[in-house]
Amino acid sequence: METFESDGHVIVRLDRGDLALESIIDACETHDVDTGVLVSGIGTFSNLNIHYVNRTDLPEDQSDRNVHLSLDGSWEVTNVGGLIADGEPHLHVTAFDGDRTVGGHLESGCEVNILGEFTIRKIADIQLHRRPGENAVSQLKPR
C-alpha cells in the first residue's frame, strides 16, 4: 500500500495481497480522516466478502437480516463508494466475475489481486458520527 495526500484528497494505491477495507482504514488513520467520502474505488480482488440486508421489516433483532457472502475467484471491482464517519468507513462495492455482478457492504478480508485505486475526500466543515436509530439501524448525524 502507498498513500498520497494533496488538497484534502487522499489517494490509496493497493498492490497484490493488500486487504482493501483494512488498508482504507489504515489510510484514514494515517491521514487523520475523521469525516470523508470515498469518492472513487476500482481494482481487482481475488476474493470478495460482502453482506447485504435481506429483510424489509427491519426488526429490532439484527441477527438474521444480513446475508454474508464470501466469494472466491477473480473479481473486477467497478465501484467502491461510501462515507467515513468517526474514522470508520461504511462502504458499498459492486464487482463482476465474468458471469455475474454482485454488490453489497464491503467487508474485511477482500484481497487485492492485481491493483486497487481509491480516492478519499476529507470533509473539514462538518464532523459526522453514527448513532443507534430506529430499528437498530445506525444513523448518520452531525456531532
C-alpha positions as CSV (number, residue, x, y, z in Angstrom):
1,M,0.0,0.0,0.0
2,E,1.1,3.5,-0.7
3,T,-0.8,6.7,0.0
4,F,-0.5,10.3,-1.3
5,E,-2.3,13.4,0.1
6,S,-3.0,16.7,-1.7
7,D,-5.6,19.5,-1.3
8,G,-7.9,17.5,1.0
9,H,-7.7,14.3,-1.0
10,V,-6.0,11.0,0.0
11,I,-5.1,8.6,-2.8
12,V,-4.6,5.0,-1.8
13,R,-2.8,2.6,-4.1
14,L,-3.1,-1.1,-3.2
15,D,-0.9,-3.9,-4.5
16,R,-1.4,-7.6,-4.8
17,G,-2.1,-9.2,-1.5
18,D,-3.2,-6.0,0.3
19,L,-6.5,-6.1,2.0
20,A,-8.9,-3.4,0.7
21,L,-11.0,-2.4,3.7
22,E,-8.2,-2.8,6.2
23,S,-5.9,-0.6,4.0
24,I,-8.6,2.1,3.7
25,I,-9.0,2.1,7.5
26,D,-5.2,2.4,7.8
27,A,-5.1,5.3,5.3
28,C,-7.8,7.1,7.3
29,E,-5.8,6.8,10.5
30,T,-2.5,7.8,8.8
31,H,-4.0,10.9,7.2
32,D,-6.4,11.9,10.0
33,V,-9.6,11.3,8.1
34,D,-12.3,11.7,10.7
35,T,-15.1,12.6,8.2
36,G,-14.9,12.0,4.5
37,V,-16.2,10.4,1.3
38,L,-14.7,7.6,-0.6
39,V,-15.4,9.1,-4.0
40,S,-13.8,6.5,-6.2
41,G,-12.7,3.0,-5.8
42,I,-11.7,0.5,-8.5
43,G,-9.5,-2.6,-8.8
44,T,-9.4,-6.4,-8.8
45,F,-9.9,-8.7,-5.9
46,S,-9.0,-12.4,-5.6
47,N,-12.0,-12.9,-3.2
48,L,-15.0,-10.8,-2.3
49,N,-16.5,-10.6,1.2
50,I,-19.8,-8.7,1.4
51,H,-23.1,-8.6,3.1
52,Y,-26.5,-7.3,2.1
53,V,-29.7,-6.7,4.0
54,N,-32.4,-9.3,3.1
55,R,-35.3,-8.0,5.2
56,T,-37.8,-5.3,4.7
57,D,-39.4,-5.3,8.2
58,L,-36.1,-4.4,10.0
59,P,-36.9,-5.9,13.3
60,E,-35.0,-5.0,16.5
61,D,-33.1,-8.3,16.2
62,Q,-30.5,-7.8,13.6
63,S,-29.1,-11.4,13.8
64,D,-31.0,-12.8,10.8
65,R,-31.4,-9.8,8.5
66,N,-27.9,-9.8,6.9
67,V,-26.8,-12.3,4.3
68,H,-23.0,-12.7,4.2
69,L,-21.2,-13.9,1.0
70,S,-17.6,-15.0,0.7
71,L,-16.8,-15.5,-3.0
72,D,-13.5,-16.7,-4.4
73,G,-12.3,-16.0,-7.9
74,S,-11.2,-13.1,-9.9
75,W,-13.4,-10.0,-9.3
76,E,-13.3,-6.8,-11.3
77,V,-14.3,-4.1,-8.9
78,T,-16.2,-1.5,-10.8
79,N,-17.0,0.8,-7.9
80,V,-16.5,1.2,-4.2
81,G,-18.0,4.2,-2.5
82,G,-19.4,5.5,0.8
83,L,-18.9,7.7,3.8
84,I,-16.4,7.9,6.6
85,A,-17.7,9.0,10.0
86,D,-15.7,8.9,13.2
87,G,-12.9,7.5,11.0
88,E,-15.0,4.4,10.3
89,P,-15.8,3.7,6.6
90,H,-19.2,2.5,5.6
91,L,-18.6,1.3,2.0
92,H,-20.5,-0.4,-0.7
93,V,-18.9,-2.4,-3.5
94,T,-20.0,-3.5,-7.0
95,A,-18.0,-6.3,-8.7
96,F,-18.1,-8.6,-11.7
97,D,-16.6,-12.1,-12.1
98,G,-17.3,-12.7,-15.8
99,D,-20.6,-14.4,-15.1
100,R,-22.4,-12.2,-12.5
101,T,-22.4,-8.8,-10.9
102,V,-22.9,-8.6,-7.1
103,G,-23.0,-5.7,-4.7
104,G,-23.2,-5.1,-1.0
105,H,-21.4,-3.8,2.0
106,L,-17.6,-4.2,1.7
107,E,-16.4,-6.5,4.5
108,S,-12.9,-7.2,5.7
109,G,-10.7,-9.8,4.1
110,C,-11.0,-8.7,0.4
111,E,-7.6,-9.4,-1.0
112,V,-6.3,-7.3,-3.9
113,N,-5.5,-9.4,-7.0
114,I,-3.6,-7.0,-9.2
115,L,-4.3,-3.4,-8.1
116,G,-6.6,-1.2,-6.1
117,E,-7.0,2.6,-6.5
118,F,-9.1,4.6,-4.1
119,T,-9.7,8.3,-3.6
120,I,-10.9,9.7,-0.3
121,R,-12.1,13.3,0.0
122,K,-11.7,14.8,3.5
123,I,-14.6,16.9,4.8
124,A,-13.4,19.5,7.3
125,D,-16.5,21.7,7.7
126,I,-18.7,19.0,9.4
127,Q,-17.9,16.2,11.8
128,L,-20.2,13.1,11.4
129,H,-20.8,10.1,13.5
130,R,-23.2,7.2,13.6
131,R,-25.6,6.6,16.4
132,P,-28.3,4.0,17.0
133,G,-31.6,5.0,15.4
134,E,-34.9,3.4,14.6
135,N,-35.0,-0.4,14.1
136,A,-31.4,-0.7,15.5
137,V,-30.0,1.0,12.3
138,S,-27.1,3.3,12.8
139,Q,-28.0,6.8,11.6
140,L,-25.6,9.4,10.4
141,K,-25.7,12.6,12.4
142,P,-23.5,15.7,12.9
143,R,-21.5,15.9,16.1
